[in-house]
Amino acid sequence: MKNDIGCYVSDLKVMQSNAGYYVGRDYWEKAYPEIKMPYSRESDYFATREQAHNCLQIMKLEMSLEGF
């Protein structure tokens, strides 16, 4: 997803912070695509990547059923 000022926002994906794994999005600027920053957290935190991945799959399924 791109906005008008040259910033991009990722699709939902599994991310990690000091608090644990979560489903979220990151963003980056066109001029610095190698520097990605957290943009949003769309789930609770999970202890494992697998738990967050399962949550992501459920979220994608729900979005497809809702027409997103």
MODELLER restraints for C-alpha pairs under 7 A, 6 or more apart:
rsr = mdl.restraints
at = mdl.atoms
rsr.add(forms.Gaussian(group=physical.xy_distance, feature=features.Distance(at['CA:1:A'], at['CA:8:A']), mean=5.56, stdev=0.5))
rsr.add(forms.Gaussian(group=physical.xy_distance, feature=features.Distance(at['CA:1:A'], at['CA:9:A']), mean=5.17, stdev=0.5))
rsr.add(forms.Gaussian(group=physical.xy_distance, feature=features.Distance(at['CA:1:A'], at['CA:10:A']), mean=6.44, stdev=0.5))
rsr.add(forms.Gaussian(group=physical.xy_distance, feature=features.Distance(at['CA:2:A'], at['CA:8:A']), mean=4.43, stdev=0.5))
rsr.add(forms.Gaussian(group=physical.xy_distance, feature=features.Distance(at['CA:2:A'], at['CA:9:A']), mean=6.38, stdev=0.5))
rsr.add(forms.Gaussian(group=physical.xy_distance, feature=features.Distance(at['CA:6:A'], at['CA:29:A']), mean=5.90, stdev=0.5))
rsr.add(forms.Gaussian(group=physical.xy_distance, feature=features.Distance(at['CA:6:A'], at['CA:30:A']), mean=5.35, stdev=0.5))
rsr.add(forms.Gaussian(group=physical.xy_distance, feature=features.Distance(at['CA:7:A'], at['CA:27:A']), mean=6.79, stdev=0.5))
rsr.add(forms.Gaussian(group=physical.xy_distance, feature=features.Distance(at['CA:7:A'], at['CA:28:A']), mean=5.65, stdev=0.5))
rsr.add(forms.Gaussian(group=physical.xy_distance, feature=features.Distance(at['CA:7:A'], at['CA:29:A']), mean=4.34, stdev=0.5))
rsr.add(forms.Gaussian(group=physical.xy_distance, feature=features.Distance(at['CA:7:A'], at['CA:30:A']), mean=5.92, stdev=0.5))
rsr.add(forms.Gaussian(group=physical.xy_distance, feature=features.Distance(at['CA:8:A'], at['CA:27:A']), mean=5.31, stdev=0.5))
rsr.add(forms.Gaussian(group=physical.xy_distance, feature=features.Distance(at['CA:8:A'], at['CA:28:A']), mean=5.41, stdev=0.5))
rsr.add(forms.Gaussian(group=physical.xy_distance, feature=features.Distance(at['CA:8:A'], at['CA:29:A']), mean=6.21, stdev=0.5))
rsr.add(forms.Gaussian(group=physical.xy_distance, feature=features.Distance(at['CA:9:A'], at['CA:25:A']), mean=6.60, stdev=0.5))
rsr.add(forms.Gaussian(group=physical.xy_distance, feature=features.Distance(at['CA:9:A'], at['CA:26:A']), mean=5.74, stdev=0.5))
rsr.add(forms.Gaussian(group=physical.xy_distance, feature=features.Distance(at['CA:9:A'], at['CA:27:A']), mean=4.32, stdev=0.5))
rsr.add(forms.Gaussian(group=physical.xy_distance, feature=features.Distance(at['CA:9:A'], at['CA:28:A']), mean=6.83, stdev=0.5))
rsr.add(forms.Gaussian(group=physical.xy_distance, feature=features.Distance(at['CA:10:A'], at['CA:25:A']), mean=5.33, stdev=0.5))
rsr.add(forms.Gaussian(group=physical.xy_distance, feature=features.Distance(at['CA:10:A'], at['CA:26:A']), mean=5.48, stdev=0.5))
rsr.add(forms.Gaussian(group=physical.xy_distance, feature=features.Distance(at['CA:10:A'], at['CA:27:A']), mean=6.11, stdev=0.5))
rsr.add(forms.Gaussian(group=physical.xy_distance, feature=features.Distance(at['CA:11:A'], at['CA:25:A']), mean=6.09, stdev=0.5))
rsr.add(forms.Gaussian(group=physical.xy_distance, feature=features.Distance(at['CA:12:A'], at['CA:23:A']), mean=6.41, stdev=0.5))
rsr.add(forms.Gaussian(group=physical.xy_distance, feature=features.Distance(at['CA:12:A'], at['CA:24:A']), mean=5.34, stdev=0.5))
rsr.add(forms.Gaussian(group=physical.xy_distance, feature=features.Distance(at['CA:12:A'], at['CA:25:A']), mean=5.25, stdev=0.5))
rsr.add(forms.Gaussian(group=physical.xy_distance, feature=features.Distance(at['CA:13:A'], at['CA:23:A']), mean=5.49, stdev=0.5))
rsr.add(forms.Gaussian(group=physical.xy_distance, feature=features.Distance(at['CA:13:A'], at['CA:24:A']), mean=5.67, stdev=0.5))
rsr.add(forms.Gaussian(group=physical.xy_distance, feature=features.Distance(at['CA:13:A'], at['CA:25:A']), mean=6.33, stdev=0.5))
rsr.add(forms.Gaussian(group=physical.xy_distance, feature=features.Distance(at['CA:13:A'], at['CA:56:A']), mean=6.84, stdev=0.5))
rsr.add(forms.Gaussian(group=physical.xy_distance, feature=features.Distance(at['CA:14:A'], at['CA:21:A']), mean=6.78, stdev=0.5))
rsr.add(forms.Gaussian(group=physical.xy_distance, feature=features.Distance(at['CA:14:A'], at['CA:22:A']), mean=5.68, stdev=0.5))
rsr.add(forms.Gaussian(group=physical.xy_distance, feature=features.Distance(at['CA:14:A'], at['CA:23:A']), mean=4.68, stdev=0.5))
rsr.add(forms.Gaussian(group=physical.xy_distance, feature=features.Distance(at['CA:14:A'], at['CA:24:A']), mean=6.42, stdev=0.5))
rsr.add(forms.Gaussian(group=physical.xy_distance, feature=features.Distance(at['CA:14:A'], at['CA:52:A']), mean=6.18, stdev=0.5))
rsr.add(forms.Gaussian(group=physical.xy_distance, feature=features.Distance(at['CA:14:A'], at['CA:53:A']), mean=6.13, stdev=0.5))
rsr.add(forms.Gaussian(group=physical.xy_distance, feature=features.Distance(at['CA:15:A'], at['CA:21:A']), mean=5.67, stdev=0.5))
rsr.add(forms.Gaussian(group=physical.xy_distance, feature=features.Distance(at['CA:15:A'], at['CA:22:A']), mean=5.37, stdev=0.5))
rsr.add(forms.Gaussian(group=physical.xy_distance, feature=features.Distance(at['CA:15:A'], at['CA:23:A']), mean=5.94, stdev=0.5))
rsr.add(forms.Gaussian(group=physical.xy_distance, feature=features.Distance(at['CA:15:A'], at['CA:24:A']), mean=6.31, stdev=0.5))
rsr.add(forms.Gaussian(group=physical.xy_distance, feature=features.Distance(at['CA:16:A'], at['CA:22:A']), mean=6.19, stdev=0.5))
rsr.add(forms.Gaussian(group=physical.xy_distance, feature=features.Distance(at['CA:19:A'], at['CA:45:A']), mean=6.76, stdev=0.5))
rsr.add(forms.Gaussian(group=physical.xy_distance, feature=features.Distance(at['CA:20:A'], at['CA:45:A']), mean=5.46, stdev=0.5))
rsr.add(forms.Gaussian(group=physical.xy_distance, feature=features.Distance(at['CA:20:A'], at['CA:46:A']), mean=5.58, stdev=0.5))
rsr.add(forms.Gaussian(group=physical.xy_distance, feature=features.Distance(at['CA:20:A'], at['CA:47:A']), mean=5.63, stdev=0.5))
rsr.add(forms.Gaussian(group=physical.xy_distance, feature=features.Distance(at['CA:21:A'], at['CA:45:A']), mean=5.42, stdev=0.5))
rsr.add(forms.Gaussian(group=physical.xy_distance, feature=features.Distance(at['CA:21:A'], at['CA:46:A']), mean=4.99, stdev=0.5))
rsr.add(forms.Gaussian(group=physical.xy_distance, feature=features.Distance(at['CA:21:A'], at['CA:47:A']), mean=6.34, stdev=0.5))
rsr.add(forms.Gaussian(group=physical.xy_distance, feature=features.Distance(at['CA:21:A'], at['CA:48:A']), mean=6.26, stdev=0.5))
rsr.add(forms.Gaussian(group=physical.xy_distance, feature=features.Distance(at['CA:21:A'], at['CA:49:A']), mean=5.79, stdev=0.5))
rsr.add(forms.Gaussian(group=physical.xy_distance, feature=features.Distance(at['CA:21:A'], at['CA:52:A']), mean=6.00, stdev=0.5))
rsr.add(forms.Gaussian(group=physical.xy_distance, feature=features.Distance(at['CA:22:A'], at['CA:41:A']), mean=6.84, stdev=0.5))
rsr.add(forms.Gaussian(group=physical.xy_distance, feature=features.Distance(at['CA:22:A'], at['CA:43:A']), mean=5.85, stdev=0.5))
rsr.add(forms.Gaussian(group=physical.xy_distance, feature=features.Distance(at['CA:22:A'], at['CA:44:A']), mean=6.18, stdev=0.5))
rsr.add(forms.Gaussian(group=physical.xy_distance, feature=features.Distance(at['CA:22:A'], at['CA:45:A']), mean=4.91, stdev=0.5))
rsr.add(forms.Gaussian(group=physical.xy_distance, feature=features.Distance(at['CA:22:A'], at['CA:46:A']), mean=6.08, stdev=0.5))
rsr.add(forms.Gaussian(group=physical.xy_distance, feature=features.Distance(at['CA:22:A'], at['CA:52:A']), mean=5.44, stdev=0.5))
rsr.add(forms.Gaussian(group=physical.xy_distance, feature=features.Distance(at['CA:23:A'], at['CA:41:A']), mean=6.06, stdev=0.5))
rsr.add(forms.Gaussian(group=physical.xy_distance, feature=features.Distance(at['CA:23:A'], at['CA:42:A']), mean=5.50, stdev=0.5))
rsr.add(forms.Gaussian(group=physical.xy_distance, feature=features.Distance(at['CA:23:A'], at['CA:43:A']), mean=5.38, stdev=0.5))
rsr.add(forms.Gaussian(group=physical.xy_distance, feature=features.Distance(at['CA:23:A'], at['CA:52:A']), mean=6.23, stdev=0.5))
rsr.add(forms.Gaussian(group=physical.xy_distance, feature=features.Distance(at['CA:23:A'], at['CA:56:A']), mean=6.12, stdev=0.5))
rsr.add(forms.Gaussian(group=physical.xy_distance, feature=features.Distance(at['CA:24:A'], at['CA:40:A']), mean=5.31, stdev=0.5))
rsr.add(forms.Gaussian(group=physical.xy_distance, feature=features.Distance(at['CA:24:A'], at['CA:41:A']), mean=4.29, stdev=0.5))
rsr.add(forms.Gaussian(group=physical.xy_distance, feature=features.Distance(at['CA:24:A'], at['CA:42:A']), mean=5.06, stdev=0.5))
rsr.add(forms.Gaussian(group=physical.xy_distance, feature=features.Distance(at['CA:25:A'], at['CA:38:A']), mean=6.35, stdev=0.5))
rsr.add(forms.Gaussian(group=physical.xy_distance, feature=features.Distance(at['CA:25:A'], at['CA:39:A']), mean=5.35, stdev=0.5))
rsr.add(forms.Gaussian(group=physical.xy_distance, feature=features.Distance(at['CA:25:A'], at['CA:40:A']), mean=5.24, stdev=0.5))
rsr.add(forms.Gaussian(group=physical.xy_distance, feature=features.Distance(at['CA:25:A'], at['CA:41:A']), mean=6.72, stdev=0.5))
rsr.add(forms.Gaussian(group=physical.xy_distance, feature=features.Distance(at['CA:26:A'], at['CA:36:A']), mean=6.22, stdev=0.5))
rsr.add(forms.Gaussian(group=physical.xy_distance, feature=features.Distance(at['CA:26:A'], at['CA:37:A']), mean=5.35, stdev=0.5))
rsr.add(forms.Gaussian(group=physical.xy_distance, feature=features.Distance(at['CA:26:A'], at['CA:38:A']), mean=4.30, stdev=0.5))
rsr.add(forms.Gaussian(group=physical.xy_distance, feature=features.Distance(at['CA:26:A'], at['CA:39:A']), mean=4.48, stdev=0.5))
rsr.add(forms.Gaussian(group=physical.xy_distance, feature=features.Distance(at['CA:26:A'], at['CA:40:A']), mean=6.77, stdev=0.5))
rsr.add(forms.Gaussian(group=physical.xy_distance, feature=features.Distance(at['CA:27:A'], at['CA:36:A']), mean=5.58, stdev=0.5))
rsr.add(forms.Gaussian(group=physical.xy_distance, feature=features.Distance(at['CA:27:A'], at['CA:37:A']), mean=5.41, stdev=0.5))
rsr.add(forms.Gaussian(group=physical.xy_distance, feature=features.Distance(at['CA:27:A'], at['CA:38:A']), mean=6.36, stdev=0.5))
rsr.add(forms.Gaussian(group=physical.xy_distance, feature=features.Distance(at['CA:27:A'], at['CA:39:A']), mean=5.71, stdev=0.5))
rsr.add(forms.Gaussian(group=physical.xy_distance, feature=features.Distance(at['CA:28:A'], at['CA:35:A']), mean=6.15, stdev=0.5))
rsr.add(forms.Gaussian(group=physical.xy_distance, feature=features.Distance(at['CA:28:A'], at['CA:36:A']), mean=4.86, stdev=0.5))
rsr.add(forms.Gaussian(group=physical.xy_distance, feature=features.Distance(at['CA:28:A'], at['CA:37:A']), mean=6.36, stdev=0.5))
rsr.add(forms.Gaussian(group=physical.xy_distance, feature=features.Distance(at['CA:46:A'], at['CA:52:A']), mean=5.86, stdev=0.5))
